[in-house]
């Protein structure tokens, strides 16, 4: 029986690597599938892993209709047994509903991969709908680590070396400095250091002082509500 499965986790926990591995495993058993992604770090129409693995993929735009895409693909004589859907947090809620319909009415497995919450700890609309509709939600067991060595649980946005908690929900990382947004990067943190707005750059700056430690509460206090 076909399923809609959502594999979730923070950055650096191996989501894209698992997506590539699952595609390999299914193809090795003679199954036919399509790979979709959106705003991958390596650019358009590619699914890539931080380990250096990559493959071509179909780019998801806000206007793409998964149902129409599969119907058109099937009418050209191709069969589809499964879909790999990476960066699913960026999909619209309507697209997630289309994927659920594909599972139910076409008996096609959908394996979706994505980050659950953004840099403000708020659910992405696509991830929220995935959680609401998926047959199974699996949190990946490969633990990403905060700079302190603890398990990372939160995705932080860093602009010009400073962690921020305000701004647009979707901003592509590693943008060029000198723009209005500055140099945008992302980092995973444990809850303690996310709540104290202490990313690795702040920790390095603190460690350079002989009078304080990175964990000093006066140096990195809890921001006011």
Secondary structure, 3 states (H helix, E strand, C coil): CCCEEEEECCCCCCHHHHHHHHHHHHHHCCCCEEEEECCECCECCEEECCCCCEEECEECCCCCCHHHHHHHHHHCCCCCCEEEECCHHHCCHHHHHHHHHHHHHHCCEEEEEECCECCCCCECHHHHHHHHHCCEEEECCCCCECCCCCECCEEEEEECCEEECCCCCCCCCCCCCCCCCCCEEEEEECHHHHHCCCCHHHHHHHHCCCCCCCCCCCCCCCCCC
